[in-house]
Amino acid sequence: MPSIQLQGKIFLKGTINAITGLHIGGNAGELDIGGIDNPVIRNAFNRQPYIPGSSLRGKMRGLLDRHFNKPLEKRVGRDVRVHECQIPADYDECPVCQVFGVAPAGNLRGITMPTRVIVRDTFLMPESLAALDRADTDTDFTEIKTEVAIDRITSAATPRQQERVPAGATFGPFQIVHSLYTQNENDKRHQLQDELQFFDTVLTGIELLEDDYLGGSGSRGSGQVAFENLEMTFKSRGCYENPAIPPITIAENVDIKTLRQSNYTAKILEAVSTE
């Protein structure tokens, strides 16, 4: 495989607003008998709910698989199927695997690029923690939503409980880090244009997620979220080589659609070309 050179990193930050109650499942085994059927995931140190980066990343990838009509040919466990390219020709044409990565095994061993995107865990904002602490919630920082399953023949009812972070809670700042790589110094600008298309794939995943849901029970009302107050900065390789070179701010306080329609590509290409 040719040598790979990092040209810089894009940092996307902002807040995630729970428009409806948010349920990202935790470990029910931690609760006592008679506890909540479906608890949310919590920080082990302070018991506060949070959004795991793996949940956000996995949902984006799943939506993008469907958006790009990718086959779900890889089994994870017994019941889960996901997309992951198996041969070099498919990988070269797949924006999803290029962004989120594949296992470097089989026919792809030694020829794939590093995973480009990193998604951090996101925690409740201090103002939401304070508001939830004052609120009369069922448990610490969360509400209990009771649902009832109805037998279609006998009309017998079976109640079930689900823990959710209440609507209106805000998580942040979330952080997504996207790396830009090149392999050929003589064709750097063209390669960077392709690399920035991969970052637009990430932005597409965020926009798809806003129109879908995060976590569980989305078809029953939970999990609608909005990505707000977006801030995008770029840290070129020169910033790492010379601490006197600051990162550049690409956009501030915008939504996802405004960011996608902006001229962020030109600004990053200009920053790289001037080094």
NORFEN-V143799 format. One record per pair of residues at least 24 apart in sequence whose ideal C-beta (glycine too) atoms are under 10 Angstrom apart, sorted by the first residue. I is the first residue (numbers start at 1). J is the second residue. If there is no record, write none. Layout:
i-><I	I>
j-><J	J>
This chain:
i-><1	1	1	1	1	1	2	2	2	2	3	3	3	3	4	4	4	4	4	4	5	5	5	5	5	5	5	5	5	6	6	6	6	6	6	6	6	7	7	7	7	7	7	7	7	7	7	7	7	7	7	7	7	8	8	8	8	8	8	8	8	8	8	8	8	8	8	8	8	8	8	8	9	9	9	9	9	9	9	9	9	9	9	9	9	9	10	10	10	10	10	10	10	10	10	10	10	10	10	10	10	10	10	10	10	11	11	11	11	11	11	11	11	11	11	11	11	12	12	12	12	12	12	12	12	12	12	12	12	12	12	12	12	12	12	12	12	12	13	13	13	13	13	13	13	13	13	13	13	13	13	14	14	14	14	14	14	14	14	14	14	14	14	14	14	14	14	14	14	14	14	15	15	15	15	15	15	15	15	15	15	15	15	15	15	15	16	16	16	16	16	16	16	16	16	16	16	16	16	16	16	16	16	16	16	17	17	17	17	17	17	17	17	17	17	17	17	17	17	18	18	18	18	18	18	18	18	18	18	18	18	18	18	18	18	18	18	18	19	19	19	19	19	19	19	19	19	20	20	20	20	20	20	20	20	20	20	20	20	20	21	21	21	21	21	21	21	21	21	21	21	21	21	21	21	21	21	22	22	22	22	22	22	22	22	22	22	22	22	22	22	22	22	22	22	23	23	23	23	23	23	23	23	23	23	23	23	23	23	23	23	24	24	24	24	24	24	24	24	24	24	24	24	24	24	24	24	25	25	25	25	25	25	26	26	28	31	35	35	35	36	36	36	36	36	36	36	36	37	37	37	37	37	37	37	37	38	38	38	38	38	38	38	38	38	38	39	39	39	39	39	39	40	40	40	40	40	40	40	40	40	41	41	41	42	42	42	42	42	43	43	43	46	46	46	46	46	47	47	47	47	48	48	48	48	48	48	48	48	48	49	49	49	49	49	49	49	49	49	49	49	49	49	49	50	50	50	50	50	50	51	51	51	51	51	51	51	51	51	51	51	51	51	52	52	52	52	53	53	53	53	53	53	53	53	54	54	55	55	55	55	55	55	56	56	56	56	56	56	56	56	56	56	56	56	56	57	57	57	57	57	57	57	57	57	58	58	58	59	59	59	59	59	59	59	59	59	59	60	60	60	60	60	60	60	60	60	60	60	60	60	60	60	60	61	61	61	61	61	61	61	61	62	62	62	62	62	63	63	63	63	63	63	63	63	63	64	64	64	64	64	64	64	64	64	64	64	65	65	65	65	65	66	66	67	67	67	67	67	67	67	68	68	68	68	68	68	70	70	70	70	74	74	84	85	88	95	95	95	95	95	95	95	96	96	96	98	98	98	98	98	99	99	99	99	99	99	99	99	100	100	100	100	113	113	113	113	113	114	114	115	116	116	116	116	116	116	116	116	116	116	117	117	117	117	117	117	117	117	117	118	118	118	118	118	119	119	119	119	119	119	119	120	120	120	120	120	121	121	121	122	122	122	122	122	122	122	123	123	123	123	124	124	124	124	124	125	125	125	125	125	126	126	127	127	128	128	128	128	128	128	128	129	129	131	131	131	131	132	132	132	132	135	135	135	137	137	138	138	138	139	141	141	141	142	142	143	145	145	145	145	147	147	147	162	162	162	162	164	164	164	164	164	164	165	165	167	167	167	170	170	170	170	171	172	172	172	173	173	174	174	174	175	176	176	176	176	176	176	177	178	178	178	178	180	180	180	180	180	182	182	188	188	188	189	189	189	192	192	192	192	192	193	193	193	195	195	196	196	196	196	196	197	199	199	199	199	200	200	200	200	203	203	203	203	203	203	203	203	204	204	205	206	206	206	206	206	207	207	207	207	207	208	209	210	210	210	226	226	227	227	227	228	228	228	228	229	229	229	230	230	230	230	230	231	232	232	232	232	232	234	234	234	234	234	235	236	236	236	236	236	237	237	238	238	238	238	239	239	241	242	245	245	247>
j-><109	110	111	112	113	183	111	182	183	184	182	183	184	185	113	114	179	181	182	183	180	181	182	183	184	185	188	191	237	114	179	180	181	182	236	237	240	179	180	181	182	188	191	192	195	234	236	237	238	268	271	272	275	178	179	180	181	192	195	234	235	236	237	238	239	240	247	248	268	271	272	275	116	118	177	178	179	180	233	234	235	236	237	239	240	247	116	117	176	177	178	179	180	195	196	199	202	232	233	234	235	247	250	264	268	118	175	176	177	178	231	232	233	234	235	247	250	117	119	173	174	175	176	177	178	199	202	203	206	227	230	231	232	233	250	251	256	259	120	172	173	174	175	176	177	229	230	231	232	233	252	122	171	172	173	174	175	176	206	226	227	228	229	230	231	232	253	254	255	256	259	122	125	128	170	171	172	173	174	225	226	227	228	229	230	231	51	56	122	125	169	170	171	172	173	174	206	209	210	214	225	226	227	228	229	125	128	167	168	169	170	171	172	224	225	226	227	228	229	49	51	124	128	164	165	166	167	168	169	170	171	214	215	222	223	224	225	226	167	168	169	210	213	223	224	225	226	164	166	167	168	213	217	218	220	221	222	223	224	225	142	143	145	162	163	164	165	166	167	168	169	215	217	221	222	223	224	49	51	142	164	165	166	167	169	171	213	214	215	216	217	222	223	224	225	49	142	145	162	163	164	165	213	214	215	216	217	218	220	222	223	49	50	51	52	54	55	56	59	163	164	165	214	215	216	222	223	55	162	163	215	216	217	52	163	163	163	139	161	163	138	139	142	144	160	161	162	163	144	146	147	159	160	161	162	163	144	145	147	160	161	162	163	164	216	217	139	142	144	161	162	163	139	141	142	162	163	164	165	215	216	121	163	215	139	140	141	142	163	121	123	124	123	124	129	140	141	139	140	141	142	123	124	128	129	132	140	141	142	165	123	124	128	129	132	139	140	141	142	163	164	165	169	171	121	122	123	124	165	171	119	120	121	122	123	124	165	171	172	174	214	215	225	119	120	121	122	118	119	120	121	122	174	175	176	119	121	119	121	122	214	215	216	119	120	121	122	171	174	176	205	206	209	214	215	225	99	100	117	118	119	120	176	202	205	82	100	119	205	208	209	212	213	214	215	218	223	225	96	99	100	117	119	176	201	202	204	205	206	207	208	209	212	214	96	97	99	100	101	117	119	205	96	205	208	209	212	96	204	205	206	207	208	209	211	212	94	95	96	99	100	201	202	204	205	208	209	94	96	97	100	205	208	212	95	96	201	204	205	207	208	93	94	95	96	201	204	94	95	96	97	102	103	108	112	112	194	197	198	200	201	202	204	198	201	205	194	195	197	198	201	178	197	198	199	200	201	202	205	198	201	202	205	179	181	183	195	198	179	181	179	177	178	179	180	181	195	198	199	201	202	176	177	178	179	198	199	201	202	205	175	176	177	178	179	174	175	176	177	178	202	205	173	174	175	176	177	171	174	175	170	171	172	173	174	175	176	171	172	173	174	165	169	170	171	172	169	170	171	172	173	170	172	169	170	165	166	168	169	170	171	172	169	170	166	168	169	170	165	166	168	169	166	168	169	165	166	163	164	166	163	165	166	169	166	169	167	217	220	221	222	217	220	221	216	217	220	222	215	216	217	221	222	223	215	222	221	222	224	225	226	228	229	225	227	228	229	229	231	206	227	230	231	202	203	205	206	227	232	235	202	203	232	234	234	236	237	268	272	237	272	269	272	273	269	272	273	265	268	269	272	273	265	268	269	265	268	264	265	266	268	269	265	232	264	265	268	259	260	264	265	227	230	232	256	257	259	260	264	256	260	256	230	255	256	259	260	255	256	257	259	260	256	256	255	256	257	255	256	255	256	259	253	254	255	256	253	254	255	254	255	256	258	259	259	259	262	264	267	268	264	267	268	271	272	271	268	271	272	274	275	272	275	271	272	274	275	271	275	275	275	271	275	271>
